[in-house]
Amino acid sequence: MGLIGTLTHASFDIMLVAVCLAGIRRSTGLTLRIGYFENKNYRSVLGFIVGAGENIFDVAAAFMAGYPSIFRRQDPRLPHRPDENPGR
């Protein structure tokens, strides 16, 4: 894999972790303490990445909400329950 492939793969992995962090923040309230890092550049890059993860999470949630025949809302604190009509 060339340099461009490696950079693309690493970027995708970083965004995947950022979206996971956004989901964890939304469901539990736990978040990354960006101020923990002393270097201003690290804080800036991490803030950008976490913000991008939040935006991607919002877009994915809006996309899923647009298809109520496929996706349904459920309180995340409740245990998973099977579909009422699995064939439809």
Secondary structure, 3 states (H helix, E strand, C coil): CCHHHHHHHHHHHHHHHHHHHHHHHHHHCCCCCHHHCCCHHHHHHHHHHHHHHHHHHHHHHHHHHCCCCCCCCCCCCCCCCCCCCCCC
